[in-house]
């Protein structure tokens, strides 16, 4: 029997628009530079400040790909602040991390059906969890989720930046399942990437639903299920054999925000 549903975050629960990564990073640099200046900190010229941050993240990202282990940009931020002789308390460092991420939120949205569907799943007794590949610190993503009313549904949130493993590594899925107290065979994973989300989840014995917003096919050569919207999970539950008659339909959700 299905008892738990785990989700990816980016392009599954959040929809992200295309963005110029360097331009967004520069905007974030300007925002954080102004934030630190306003607090009276002595800073190097902006160009030097920006390049140090940008290349530190860039090379850490490349190394993480080679090593197949995740890094945490908050740890990187702390080290860079020390190199610039900035003495910041934990609260200020956490706010600085949020300011670095904030411009990204301008390119994100949550579809109208997501929150009502999560609420219905929770009310029906399903355990809900989150497993995300990201170098962003968990507390920053928690804040972003909270802004959209998502945080309350996920008591278990596993970020690769916190555990060091990235999907499709089985360890990150095992950590999530253990934290939720459920077996893989009674769990469903929902994500948008075939290798990381679908193959990874299936590798530990979970069934997996692929979210493809523009697909015209209901079948996939790898995924167990294909959905266009999160509210389409009612069809997946029906296929699995769980009663889904009280799941919200797409038409019902069109007027909800």
C-alpha positions as CSV (number, residue, x, y, z in Angstrom):
1,X,0.0,0.0,0.0
2,X,1.2,3.5,-0.8
3,X,1.9,5.5,2.3
4,X,4.4,8.1,1.3
5,X,5.0,10.5,-1.6
6,X,8.4,12.2,-2.0
7,X,9.0,15.2,-4.3
8,X,11.9,16.9,-6.1
9,X,11.8,20.7,-5.7
10,X,13.0,22.6,-8.7
11,X,10.8,22.3,-11.8
12,X,8.6,19.9,-9.9
13,X,7.1,21.9,-7.1
14,X,8.7,25.2,-8.1
15,X,8.7,26.2,-11.8
16,X,11.8,28.2,-12.8
17,X,12.0,30.5,-15.8
18,X,15.2,30.6,-17.9
19,X,17.7,33.0,-16.4
20,X,21.1,34.4,-17.2
21,X,23.0,32.8,-14.3
22,X,25.9,35.3,-14.3
23,X,23.6,38.3,-14.5
24,X,21.5,37.0,-11.6
25,X,24.6,36.2,-9.7
26,X,25.9,39.8,-10.3
27,X,22.5,41.2,-9.1
28,X,22.9,39.1,-6.0
29,X,26.4,40.4,-5.5
30,X,25.3,44.0,-5.7
31,X,22.5,43.3,-3.2
32,X,24.8,41.6,-0.7
33,X,27.5,44.2,-1.2
34,X,25.1,47.0,-0.4
35,X,23.8,45.1,2.6
36,X,27.3,44.8,4.1
37,X,28.2,48.4,3.3
38,X,25.0,49.5,5.1
39,X,26.2,47.7,8.2
40,X,29.4,49.6,8.1
41,X,31.8,46.8,7.0
42,X,34.9,47.6,5.1
43,X,34.8,45.8,1.7
44,X,37.2,45.4,-1.2
45,X,36.2,47.0,-4.5
46,X,33.0,45.4,-5.8
47,X,34.7,43.9,-8.8
48,X,37.1,42.0,-6.5
49,X,34.3,41.0,-4.1
50,X,32.1,39.7,-7.0
51,X,34.8,37.8,-8.7
52,X,35.9,36.1,-5.5
53,X,32.3,34.9,-4.8
54,X,31.5,33.9,-8.4
55,X,34.6,31.9,-9.1
56,X,34.5,30.2,-5.7
57,X,31.0,28.9,-6.4
58,X,31.9,28.1,-10.0
59,X,34.9,25.9,-9.1
60,X,33.2,24.3,-6.2
61,X,30.4,23.3,-8.5
62,X,32.8,21.8,-11.0
63,X,34.6,19.9,-8.3
64,X,31.4,18.6,-6.9
65,X,30.5,17.2,-10.4
66,X,33.9,15.4,-10.6
67,X,33.8,14.1,-7.1
68,X,30.1,13.3,-7.3
69,X,29.6,14.9,-3.9
70,X,27.7,18.0,-3.1
71,X,29.0,21.2,-1.5
72,X,27.2,23.7,0.7
73,X,27.4,27.3,-0.5
74,X,26.9,28.5,3.1
75,X,30.2,26.9,4.1
76,X,31.8,28.6,1.2
77,X,30.3,32.0,2.1
78,X,31.6,31.7,5.7
79,X,35.2,31.0,4.4
80,X,35.1,33.9,2.0
81,X,33.9,36.3,4.7
82,X,36.8,35.3,6.8
83,X,39.2,35.9,4.0
84,X,37.8,39.4,3.6
85,X,38.2,39.9,7.4
86,X,34.5,40.3,7.9
87,X,33.4,39.4,11.4
88,X,29.7,38.4,11.1
89,X,27.5,36.6,13.6
90,X,25.4,33.6,12.6
91,X,22.2,35.6,12.1
92,X,24.0,38.1,9.8
93,X,25.6,35.2,7.8
94,X,22.3,33.5,7.3
95,X,20.7,36.8,6.2
96,X,23.6,37.3,3.8
97,X,23.0,33.8,2.4
98,X,19.4,34.7,1.8
99,X,20.3,37.9,0.1
100,X,22.6,36.0,-2.3
101,X,19.7,33.7,-3.2
102,X,16.9,36.3,-3.3
103,X,17.2,37.3,-7.0
104,X,16.5,33.7,-8.0
105,X,13.1,33.9,-6.4
106,X,12.1,36.4,-9.1
107,X,12.3,33.6,-11.7
108,X,10.3,31.1,-9.7
109,X,6.6,30.4,-9.3
110,X,4.3,27.7,-7.9
111,X,1.4,26.5,-10.0
112,X,-2.1,27.0,-8.6
113,X,-2.8,23.3,-8.2
114,X,0.3,22.5,-6.1
115,X,-0.8,23.7,-2.6
116,X,-4.3,22.3,-2.8
117,X,-3.0,18.9,-4.0
118,X,-0.4,18.7,-1.2
119,X,-3.1,19.6,1.3
120,X,-5.4,16.9,0.1
121,X,-2.6,14.3,0.1
122,X,-1.6,15.3,3.6
123,X,-5.2,15.2,4.8
124,X,-5.7,11.8,3.4
125,X,-2.8,10.6,5.6
126,X,0.1,10.4,3.1
127,X,3.5,11.2,4.5
128,X,5.1,13.9,2.3
129,X,8.9,14.3,1.9
130,X,11.3,16.4,-0.2
131,X,14.6,15.3,-1.8
132,X,16.5,18.0,-3.7
133,X,19.8,18.3,-5.4
134,X,21.2,21.8,-4.5
135,X,24.2,23.5,-3.2
136,X,22.0,26.2,-1.6
137,X,21.8,25.8,2.2
138,X,18.6,24.2,3.5
139,X,17.5,27.1,5.6
140,X,17.4,29.4,2.5
141,X,15.3,27.0,0.5
142,X,13.0,26.5,3.5
143,X,12.4,30.2,3.6
144,X,11.7,30.2,-0.2
145,X,9.2,27.4,0.3
146,X,7.6,29.1,3.2
147,X,7.0,32.2,1.0
148,X,4.8,30.0,-1.2
149,X,3.0,28.1,1.5
150,X,4.9,24.8,0.8
151,X,7.0,24.4,3.9
152,X,4.2,23.2,6.2
153,X,3.6,20.0,4.1
154,X,7.2,18.7,4.5
155,X,8.5,17.7,7.9
156,X,11.2,15.8,6.1
157,X,13.4,17.8,3.7
158,X,16.6,16.3,2.5
159,X,18.9,18.6,0.6
160,X,22.1,17.4,-1.0
161,X,23.9,20.4,0.4
162,X,23.2,19.1,3.9
163,X,23.9,15.4,3.4
164,X,26.6,15.5,0.8
165,X,25.0,13.1,-1.6
166,X,23.3,14.0,-4.9
167,X,20.5,12.1,-6.7
168,X,20.7,9.5,-8.2
169,X,23.0,8.3,-5.4
170,X,21.0,5.8,-3.4
171,X,22.2,7.2,-0.1
172,X,20.2,10.4,-0.4
173,X,17.0,8.4,-1.0
174,X,17.8,6.0,1.8
175,X,18.3,9.0,4.2
176,X,14.9,10.4,3.2
177,X,13.0,7.0,3.6
178,X,14.7,6.4,7.0
179,X,13.8,9.9,8.2
180,X,10.2,9.3,7.1
181,X,10.0,5.8,8.6
182,X,8.7,4.2,5.4
183,X,9.8,1.5,3.0
184,X,10.8,2.1,-0.6
185,X,8.1,-0.3,-1.8
186,X,5.4,1.8,-0.2
187,X,6.7,5.1,-1.6
188,X,6.3,7.1,-4.8
189,X,8.8,9.7,-6.0
190,X,7.8,12.7,-8.2
191,X,10.4,14.6,-10.2
192,X,11.4,16.1,-13.5
193,X,14.7,14.5,-14.3
194,X,15.0,11.0,-15.7
195,X,18.4,10.0,-14.4
196,X,18.4,11.9,-11.1
197,X,14.8,11.5,-10.0
198,X,13.3,8.5,-11.9
199,X,16.3,6.1,-12.2
200,X,17.5,7.1,-8.8
201,X,14.2,6.5,-7.0
202,X,13.7,3.2,-8.9
203,X,17.2,2.1,-7.9
204,X,16.1,1.9,-4.3
205,X,12.8,0.2,-5.0
206,X,10.5,3.2,-5.2
207,X,7.9,3.8,-8.0
208,X,8.5,7.1,-9.8
209,X,6.4,9.6,-11.6
210,X,8.0,12.0,-14.1
211,X,6.6,15.5,-14.3
212,X,6.7,16.7,-17.9
213,X,4.5,19.9,-18.3
214,X,4.4,19.8,-22.1
215,X,4.2,16.0,-22.8
216,X,1.4,14.6,-24.9
217,X,2.2,11.0,-23.9
218,X,0.9,9.1,-20.8
219,X,3.7,6.6,-21.0
220,X,7.5,6.7,-20.7
221,X,10.2,4.1,-21.4
222,X,11.7,4.6,-17.9
223,X,9.2,6.3,-15.6
224,X,6.4,4.3,-14.0
225,X,4.0,7.2,-14.6
226,X,4.0,10.5,-16.4
227,X,2.1,13.6,-15.2
228,X,1.8,17.2,-16.6
229,X,0.6,18.8,-13.3
230,X,1.0,17.9,-9.7
231,X,-2.8,17.5,-9.5
232,X,-2.5,14.7,-12.0
233,X,-1.2,12.6,-9.1
234,X,-4.9,11.6,-8.6
235,X,-4.5,9.5,-11.7
236,X,-1.3,7.9,-10.4
237,X,-3.0,7.0,-7.2
238,X,-5.8,5.4,-9.1
239,X,-3.4,3.4,-11.2
240,X,-1.5,2.2,-8.1
241,X,-4.8,1.2,-6.5
242,X,-5.2,3.9,-3.9
243,X,-8.7,5.5,-3.7
244,X,-8.3,8.9,-5.3
245,X,-11.9,9.9,-5.9
246,X,-11.5,12.8,-3.4
247,X,-8.4,14.2,-5.0
248,X,-8.8,17.7,-6.5
249,X,-9.3,17.8,-10.2
250,X,-7.6,20.3,-12.5
251,X,-10.8,22.1,-13.2
252,X,-11.5,22.5,-9.5
253,X,-8.1,24.0,-8.9
254,X,-8.2,26.6,-11.7
255,X,-9.7,29.2,-9.4
256,X,-7.6,28.5,-6.4
257,X,-4.4,30.4,-5.5
